[in-house]
Amino acid sequence: QGNIERALASYTSLIRADQSLDDVIADLREATYHYSDNVQIWQHLGDAYLRANRTREAMEAYISAEKLLR
């Protein structure tokens, strides 16, 4: 709903607790379509993938974040 910082703080808690990772990943993937230039969203998506043992997808998300930093 537009409050990205608050949403990311909530997702951080869920990711760290290994809770609802499939839902978190789906939400963050959706967010990347609307805010494709937001590095934090890509980093959080990478973190969620990593916690879900989806290493390849995590690396892809981290690479997308890195590209935005250049």
N, C-alpha and C positions, 0 to 999 in steps of 0.2 A: 504493500500500500504506500510505497514511497519512502518509508523510514528504513533505509538500508542499514544504517549503523545499528539500530536496535535489533533488526532481524539477524544481522551477522553475529551479534552478541548471543542471541538465543541459539543460533546454529552452532556457535563455538561450544556452548555448554553441551548440546546434544552430541556433537562429534566427539568431544573428550570423554563423554560417558558411554560412547558406542550405542547410542539410542536412536532409533528411527532413521538409521543411515540411508535406507532406500528412499524414504520421504525427503530427507535433507538433500540427497543427491538430485532427486527430481526437481525440487524447488530451486536449487542453485543452478541446475542446467537451464531451467526456465528463465532465471534471472540473467544468465549470460546472454540470452537473446535480447532482453530489454536494456541491459547495461553492459554491453560487450566490451566497453573500455574501462570497466571497474576492476582494477587489479585485485582488490580484496575478495571480490566474489570468486574470481578464478583461483585464488589461493585457498579459500575455504573449500571450494569444490575439490581441489587437489587433496586437501586434508581429509575430506569425507571419503573420497575414493581410497586413499591410503588406509584409513581405518577399516574400510570394507574389504581390504585385501585385493583391491583392483589397481595394481601397481601401474600397469600400462596407461590406464586412463588418468591416474594421478599425475604421471609424468607429462601427459599431454596437457592437462590443466595447468600445471606449473610452467610448462613451456609457453603457454598462452599468456600467463601472467608476466613472465620474463620479457616476452616480446613487447608488452605494453610499457615496460620500464625503460626500454631503449629509446 
